Amino acid sequence: MYAIVQSRDGGPEVLEWQKVPDPTPKPGEVIIEVAASAVNRADLLQREGNYPPPSGSSDILGLECSGAIAAVGAALTLDRIGEKVTALLSGGGYATKVAVPVGQLMSVPDGVSLIDAAGLPEAACTVWANLSKVARIKEGETLLIHGGGSGIGTMAIQIARALGVRVAVTAGSQAKLNACSALGAEILINYNDEDFVEAIKDQTAGRGADVILDNMGASYLMRNIHALNRNGRIVTIGMQGGTKAEFDIATLLRKNGTFAATSMRARPDTEKAAICREVEKVVWPWIESGAVKPVIDRVMPMQDAADAHRLLQDGPVTGKIVLQAP
């Protein structure tokens, strides 16, 4: 098969399209003939050497894909050969074939092309698991999403709206804020022009956000706490702003607040499989009804993954960049 590989850590220039050995399915795994994958911020971190894959996972980039089942491992029947699927991966998506545990397969929602479907698994599973299970968000609450124009952000806006939640977002440009508004965000904060702590309090009569979905990590930690309503919950899912910070526990304590940090990639396969089943049951019908839709900024050839990384790194992307396999 062919895949995007890197011989060293570094910038986008280290990514190369090369012929590599085909994957072999373990018991309980299938081989997917990949139609497309998608680019995530985690891919950029891994490329730089800051987010290594879990033990036993492929070191090829790519946390999601779409395609057709081409082979099955031991303990699985052959009747799924040829089935069109999407998949949540621990790695290996930037390739023409990938091995994946059968529990992490999901159907392709009706009305979504096989190529666009490649941009759904990571965002849908991450958002659903964190909003429903970790934050236990409730109808009528206010959710603040950092990076509202990202792949995670655009999915989170729509799932939150489907749950009856009021949505606030931060983004770095008016174009991204406009896109967030079109998806249902009500409170629009340009982090280059406004202090999001003051802005969210101004828009909530001083209460702040009930839930904050944070992609920044260390650099936003204390500001997130200040922006939180009483009994509020911060869920950090990214570390674009660093990994180490000090914070005043007393401030969080006075608000009876909760801080959680989660990673989809590091979860055991059984947890991922359970999340995939819930997403198929709850989120896919929203997609099929049009209440939630994949937001695809552009589709690029998989061989051009380096250019896709440059685009995402520079920030002009709204939603997902999809990499189509040849």
Rosetta blueprint (number, residue, H / E / L):
1 M L
2 Y E
3 A E
4 I E
5 V E
6 Q L
7 S L
8 R L
9 D L
10 G L
11 G L
12 P H
13 E H
14 V H
15 L L
16 E E
17 W E
18 Q E
19 K E
20 V L
21 P L
22 D L
23 P L
24 T L
25 P L
26 K L
27 P L
28 G L
29 E E
30 V E
31 I E
32 I E
33 E E
34 V E
35 A E
36 A E
37 S E
38 A E
39 V L
40 N L
41 R H
42 A H
43 D H
44 L H
45 L H
46 Q H
47 R H
48 E L
49 G L
50 N L
51 Y L
52 P L
53 P L
54 P L
55 S L
56 G L
57 S L
58 S L
59 D L
60 I L
61 L L
62 G L
63 L L
64 E E
65 C E
66 S E
67 G E
68 A E
69 I E
70 A E
71 A E
72 V E
73 G L
74 A L
75 A L
76 L L
77 T L
78 L H
79 D H
80 R H
81 I L
82 G L
83 E L
84 K E
85 V E
86 T E
87 A E
88 L E
89 L L
90 S L
91 G L
92 G L
93 G L
94 Y L
95 A E
96 T L
97 K E
98 V E
99 A E
100 V E
101 P E
102 V H
103 G H
104 Q H
105 L E
106 M E
107 S L
108 V L
109 P L
110 D L
111 G L
112 V L
113 S L
114 L L
115 I L
116 D H
117 A H
118 A H
119 G H
120 L L
121 P H
122 E H
123 A H
124 A H
125 C H
126 T H
127 V H
128 W H
129 A H
130 N H
131 L H
132 S H
133 K H
134 V H
135 A L
136 R L
137 I L
138 K L
139 E L
140 G L
141 E L
142 T E
143 L E
144 L E
145 I E
146 H E
147 G L
148 G L
149 G L
150 S E
151 G H
152 I H
153 G H
154 T H
155 M H
156 A H
157 I H
158 Q H
159 I H
160 A H
161 R H
162 A H
163 L L
164 G L
165 V L
166 R E
167 V E
168 A E
169 V E
170 T E
171 A E
172 G L
173 S L
174 Q H
175 A H
176 K H
177 L H
178 N H
179 A H
180 C H
181 S H
182 A H
183 L H
184 G L
185 A L
186 E L
187 I E
188 L E
189 I E
190 N E
191 Y L
192 N L
193 D L
194 E L
195 D L
196 F H
197 V H
198 E H
199 A H
200 I H
201 K H
202 D H
203 Q L
204 T L
205 A L
206 G L
207 R L
208 G L
209 A E
210 D E
211 V E
212 I E
213 L E
214 D E
215 N L
216 M L
217 G H
218 A H
219 S H
220 Y H
221 L H
222 M H
223 R H
224 N H
225 I H
226 H H
227 A L
228 L E
229 N E
230 R E
231 N E
232 G E
233 R E
234 I E
235 V E
236 T E
237 I L
238 G L
239 M L
240 Q L
241 G L
242 G L
243 T L
244 K L
245 A L
246 E L
247 F L
248 D L
249 I H
250 A H
251 T H
252 L H
253 L H
254 R H
255 K L
256 N L
257 G L
258 T E
259 F E
260 A E
261 A E
262 T L
263 S L
264 M L
265 R L
266 A L
267 R L
268 P L
269 D H
270 T H
271 E H
272 K H
273 A H
274 A H
275 I H
276 C H
277 R H
278 E H
279 V H
280 E H
281 K H
282 V H
283 V H
284 W H
285 P H
286 W H
287 I H
288 E H
289 S H
290 G L
291 A L
292 V L
293 K L
294 P L
295 V L
296 I E
297 D E
298 R E
299 V E
300 M E
301 P E
302 M H
303 Q H
304 D H
305 A H
306 A H
307 D H
308 A H
309 H H
310 R H
311 L H
312 L H
313 Q H
314 D H
315 G L
316 P L
317 V L
318 T L
319 G E
320 K E
321 I E
322 V E
323 L E
324 Q E
325 A L
326 P L
